[in-house]
Structure formats: structure tokens, C-alpha cells
């Protein structure tokens, strides 16, 4: 008697592996694409202003809370680097804005329930790993600042935030710390920008793994280096100016930049 007969009779077959997505195809991004993306970002914000202001306010409140907590714990030395490093996690916090733009692109009207459901669903997808990686980079940035403080200002006497500012701006070692700290921060910001400029929108839109998404982001910057670096510089300056008035500027600039980033992704990455 054939032992495989029951299996054959039942029609059972091994489960097929899910199809593997082809790597994203990267387009060249031009200045005209950036202008169009920024215009589209402003349009998306104007269509859903309350949603955009909500996500902007949430992000701004998070930054203000971290700075206030540092002040309460008498850790004034972390305030400025924390404000600078906080911008590193901006792309991750804009997931809701990407979903709003994606919904508008389909000709549909976003709803709070649908957008929040998509955000909640990301905890089981590859975006969660990207969020972990960005949080890790932020923590490493703060450790680097602490190390630079010890190397350059370890022998300087200062008390509180005012004393730290005085030492930084009135002593040779303080000025050296300021220069090297900003240079190192610029390198970290460039790395984060290169890894995330299209990777998070891509992970929201398609079922790629986060390594593939980061590779696609790096290819985008490599293929259109001057244009993408110009966009990165614009984003950094805009976020910096938005943070200065107690993070309040982020309430408007974050949603506009978030929507614009989605449209840059759509121009940089060819349709699947």
C-alpha cells in the first residue's frame, strides 16, 4: 500500500514561499522635483491642516519635554545637543504625515481613525526597526557630546547652563569643542539623512525589509548628490530655525516637510 496516497488524495501541497520584491528602482531627482514636492507638501498641509498641526504639535511637545526634563535634573549641558539631536528622529515621527499624503494621492480623504490605525500597525513592520536604529543614533550622539565635553572642558570650572555657555564662548578649549562638536554633528546628520530620506516612506508604502530601504535611500542620495544634499541642508536649516522659538516653529514646518518628503520619495523611487 502506498503511504503517500492519503496526502495525494487530500491534494495537500507544500506552502509556497511569498514572492520576493525586486529592489526599488531609483530615479534621478532634480531641482524641479524638489520644488514640486515642496509645493505638493504645502498643498497636502492646506487640505488637512488640523492633522498636520496635531503631528507638528506632538513632535514639538516631545522636544520641549525633553529639554524641560534636562533643566529640572540640572543637566543644562545636554540642552543644546539634545535640541540638535532631536531633529534626527523627525523622519520617524512623520509616518502619520506620509500616510495622509498617500491617502490624498489616492483621491481619498484621510480620517483620524484610518491614519492612527496605520501608525499603530507599524509596530509589527520594518519601520519599527528603523525607529529603533534612529533612537540608537540619538543616544550615541548624546554619548559623543558627553565624551567631547570631558575631553575639551574636563578641566574647566563651570556651574549650570550659564557657566557652560560662558566657558564655551570665552575660552580656546570651549571654542574648539564648539567647532569639533558641530563638525561631528554634521557628519552624523548627513549619515542619518542619507539612510532615511526615502527609506521610511518606502517601508510604509511597500513590504521591503529595512536594509533594502536604507540601501535605496543611499542610492537616491548617491544618484542625485547635489540636489539631495541641497534638500538636506534646507531641512536642517528649517528645523533649526523652527526649534529656536521653544520648538514652536515645528508645529507648522514638520507637517509641511513631512508631506514634501513623501512626494520626494514618489519622485525618487520608481513605481513597483
C-alpha positions in Angstrom: 0.0 0.0 0.0 1.4 3.5 -0.9 1.8 5.5 2.3 1.6 8.8 0.4 -1.8 8.1 -1.0 -3.7 10.0 1.7 -1.6 13.1 1.1 -2.1 12.8 -2.6 -5.9 12.3 -2.2 -6.2 15.3 0.0 -4.5 17.5 -2.6 -2.1 18.9 0.0 1.0 20.7 -1.3 3.9 22.5 0.4 3.1 26.1 1.1 4.8 28.4 -1.5 7.2 31.0 -0.2 5.9 34.6 -0.5 7.3 36.3 -3.7 10.4 38.4 -3.0 10.1 42.0 -4.0 12.6 43.3 -6.6 14.9 46.0 -5.3 13.5 49.5 -5.8 14.5 51.3 -9.0 15.9 54.8 -8.2 15.2 57.8 -10.4 17.3 60.9 -10.7 15.9 63.8 -8.6 16.1 67.4 -10.0 15.6 70.8 -8.5 12.3 70.9 -10.3 11.3 67.7 -8.4 12.2 69.4 -5.1 10.1 72.5 -5.9 7.2 70.3 -7.0 7.5 68.2 -3.8 7.5 71.2 -1.6 4.5 72.7 -3.4 2.7 69.4 -3.0 3.6 69.3 0.7 2.1 72.7 1.2 -1.0 71.6 -0.7 -1.4 68.5 1.5 -1.0 70.5 4.6 -3.6 73.0 3.4 -6.1 70.1 2.8 -5.6 68.6 6.2 -4.4 71.4 8.5 -5.7 70.0 11.7 -4.0 66.7 11.2 -0.7 68.4 10.3 -0.8 70.7 13.2 -1.6 67.8 15.6 1.5 65.9 14.5 3.6 69.0 14.5 2.5 69.9 18.0 3.1 66.4 19.2 6.7 66.5 17.9 7.3 70.0 19.3 5.9 69.0 22.7 8.2 66.0 22.8 11.2 68.2 22.2 10.1 70.7 24.8 9.5 68.0 27.3 13.0 66.5 26.9 14.6 69.9 27.3 12.5 70.8 30.4 13.4 67.4 31.9 17.1 68.1 31.4 16.7 71.5 33.0 14.9 70.1 36.0 17.6 67.5 36.5 20.2 70.2 36.4 21.7 68.8 33.2 22.0 72.1 31.3 24.9 70.8 29.3 22.6 68.5 27.3 20.1 71.1 26.3 21.7 72.4 23.1 22.9 69.0 21.8 19.6 67.5 22.7 17.8 70.1 20.7 20.1 69.4 17.7 19.9 65.6 18.1 16.1 65.7 18.4 15.8 66.6 14.8 17.4 63.2 13.9 14.2 61.4 14.8 12.0 63.7 12.7 11.6 61.4 9.8 10.3 58.6 12.0 7.8 60.8 13.7 6.4 61.9 10.3 4.9 58.5 9.5 1.4 59.8 10.0 2.1 62.6 7.6 3.3 60.2 5.0 0.1 58.2 5.4 -2.0 61.4 5.0 -0.2 62.2 1.7 -0.6 58.7 0.5 -4.3 58.8 1.1 -4.7 62.1 -0.6 -2.7 60.8 -3.5 -5.3 58.0 -4.0 -8.0 60.7 -4.2 -9.4 59.8 -0.7 -10.0 61.9 2.4 -7.9 60.9 5.4 -9.7 60.1 8.6 -8.2 60.1 12.1 -9.2 56.5 12.7 -7.5 55.3 9.5 -4.3 57.3 9.9 -3.9 56.3 13.6 -4.6 52.6 12.7 -1.8 52.7 10.1 0.6 54.3 12.6 -0.3 51.6 15.2 0.2 48.8 12.6 3.8 49.9 12.0 4.9 48.3 15.3 4.8 44.9 13.6 6.5 46.1 10.4 10.0 47.1 9.4 9.5 50.8 10.3 9.8 49.7 13.9 13.4 48.6 13.3 14.1 52.0 11.6 12.8 53.8 14.7 15.0 51.7 16.9 18.0 52.5 14.8 17.3 56.2 14.9 16.8 56.2 18.6 20.1 54.3 19.0 21.8 57.0 16.9 20.3 59.7 19.1 21.6 58.0 22.2 25.1 57.6 20.7 25.1 61.3 19.7 24.5 62.3 23.3 27.3 60.0 24.5 29.6 61.5 21.9 28.7 65.0 23.2 29.5 63.9 26.8 32.8 62.5 25.6 33.7 65.7 23.8 32.8 67.7 26.9 35.1 65.6 29.0 38.0 65.9 26.5 37.8 69.6 26.0 36.2 71.0 29.1 37.0 68.5 31.7 39.5 70.8 33.4 37.3 73.9 33.1 35.3 75.0 36.1 31.7 76.0 35.4 28.3 75.7 37.1 25.0 75.4 35.4 24.0 76.2 31.9 25.0 79.8 32.1 28.5 78.8 33.2 28.8 76.3 30.4 27.9 78.9 27.8 30.5 81.3 29.3 33.2 78.7 29.1 32.4 77.6 25.6 32.3 81.1 24.1 35.2 82.7 26.1 37.9 80.0 26.2 40.1 78.4 23.5 39.1 74.9 24.6 35.4 75.9 24.6 35.6 77.2 21.0 37.5 74.1 19.9 34.7 72.0 21.5 32.1 74.0 19.7 33.8 73.6 16.3 34.5 69.9 16.6 31.1 69.2 18.1 29.3 70.9 15.2 31.5 69.2 12.6 30.9 65.8 14.2 27.2 66.6 14.5 27.1 67.5 10.8 28.6 64.1 9.9 26.0 62.2 12.0 23.2 64.3 10.5 24.4 63.5 7.0 24.5 59.8 7.8 21.0 59.8 9.2 19.7 61.9 6.2 21.3 59.5 3.7 19.9 56.5 5.4 16.3 57.8 5.9 15.5 60.4 3.2 13.3 57.9 1.3 13.6 54.7 3.4 10.8 55.3 5.9 8.2 56.4 3.2 9.3 53.3 1.2 8.7 51.0 4.2 5.3 52.5 4.8 4.4 52.0 1.1 5.9 48.6 0.4 6.8 45.3 2.1 10.6 45.7 1.8 13.0 45.0 4.7 14.6 47.9 6.4 18.1 47.1 5.0 16.8 47.2 1.4 15.0 50.5 2.2 18.2 52.1 3.6 20.2 50.9 0.5 17.5 52.6 -1.7 17.9 55.8 0.3 21.7 55.7 0.0 21.3 55.1 -3.8 18.9 58.1 -4.0 21.5 60.4 -2.4 24.3 59.0 -4.5 22.5 59.3 -7.8 21.4 62.9 -7.2 24.0 64.0 -4.7 24.0 67.8 -5.2 20.2 68.1 -5.3 19.6 65.8 -2.3 22.3 67.4 -0.2 20.7 70.7 -1.0 17.4 69.4 0.2 19.1 68.0 3.4 20.6 71.4 4.0 17.3 73.1 3.6 15.6 70.7 6.0 18.4 71.1 8.6 18.2 74.9 8.5 14.4 74.9 8.6 14.3 72.6 11.6 17.0 74.6 13.4 15.1 77.8 13.0 11.9 76.1 14.0 13.4 74.8 17.2 14.8 78.2 18.3 11.5 79.6 19.5 11.0 76.9 22.0 10.2 74.2 19.3 7.0 76.2 18.4 8.0 76.5 14.7 7.9 72.8 14.3 4.1 72.8 14.7 4.0 74.1 11.1 7.3 73.2 9.5 7.2 69.5 10.4 4.0 68.7 8.6 5.0 70.6 5.5 8.4 68.9 5.4 6.8 65.6 6.1 4.4 65.8 3.3 7.1 67.1 1.0 9.3 64.2 1.9 6.6 61.8 0.8 6.4 63.4 -2.6 10.2 63.4 -2.9 10.1 59.6 -2.3 7.4 59.2 -5.0 9.7 61.0 -7.5 12.9 59.3 -6.4 11.6 55.7 -6.3 10.0 54.3 -9.4 6.6 52.6 -9.0 6.8 48.9 -8.0 
